[in-house]
Amino acid sequence: MNIQEYFARISYNESHQDADLQTLTVIFQHHIQAIPFENLSMHCGETIELDLQSIYNKIVRKKRGGWCLESNYLLFWALQELGYDICILGGSSYEPAKKTYTAEINHILLKVVIKGNSYIVDAAFGGAYQAWQPLMLISGKDQAQIPGIFRFMEDNGTWYFEKVKRKHYIPEQQSVPFTDTPELGNIRKIYTFTLQPRHINDFQELNTYLQVSPDTILRKKSICSLQTTEGLYALVGWTFTEMKYNYMEDMDLLQVTTLTDEEVEKTLKDKFSIVLESKLVP
């Protein structure tokens, strides 16, 4: 494993002399625009191994993406190599349909400390809830980014992560593919977490469970999403969505297309630079 090879994978060729916030932000942005959030292995009959070498080979050498356990663990390794003060945290994501957070931890995120300030770095939540920059870990402060306004709320040692939703502009009023149940207000809860440091081995059972449990969204749907310079691409099953952030004042442009099996393969290659070794069953 080689940090230069990782930099080539994310097209990063700037200085990384200093483990500062500016360098972290640029590496982070390159990572989310090069490495898709995807669970395609599960829908290709491949097993996802939660060890660094396997993840490195898959994402860096085979030019694939990965889900949170893979993508954030790879980023953890890279930032550690560069000398950042970093640790792994565990999160429980919000389930809009059930209006509650999952009882068990089902997400991995990173905390980086720079000059005494803590930042949450999460390169793998995917879709429209992916932050584009590290977020300062501070309760109640609105942090505006291109994808929208993010904030953390802390209550008795538990942190809640949320985003202010924007309206969607859909040409020809196609139906919106995101299955969010309408909630009161315009806040979208994302996940909750504590600051208890975790080890990657704490997630081994989760890694297995997510691949075999028929109930999880990851088993039910093949998902691939990638942040672009303007918004994001998302392929869920046969539905391809292109989003442009803030296309009009406080409104995102959403274009939705239903693909054929042949187009799915072509879209993965053209939009996500992914060529699969095994047959995908969307």
PyMOL commands that set and color helices and strands:
alter all, ss='L'
color gray80, all
select helices_A, chain A and resi 3-9+21-34+40-43+52-61+68-81+127-129+171-173+200-212+217-220+261-272
alter helices_A, ss='H'
color red, helices_A
select strands_A, chain A and resi 37-38+85-95+100-101+107-114+117-121+135-136+143-145+148-155+158-164+167-169+187-193+223-227+231-236+239-248+251-258
alter strands_A, ss='S'
color yellow, strands_A
deselect
rebuild
show_as cartoon
